[in-house]
Amino acid sequence: MAKRRNFTDQYEARVASVAPLGDKAVQEIATTHQSHPNQVRAWKRQATDGMVC
């Protein structure tokens, strides 16, 4: 059985910071960073929910 991958907070923040720019689709970002598109969307949502306006 494969071991689950654990990503650091810095890595998640870096990927999430690229997602809202709109230059690339979530699928392209996920492929580039070797993660799943749903995970990228979750990181993006966490980053935007945590922002203070």
Secondary structure, 3 states (H helix, E strand, C coil): CCCCCCCCHHHHHHHHHHHHHCCCCHHHHHHHCCCCHHHHHHHHHHHHHCCCC
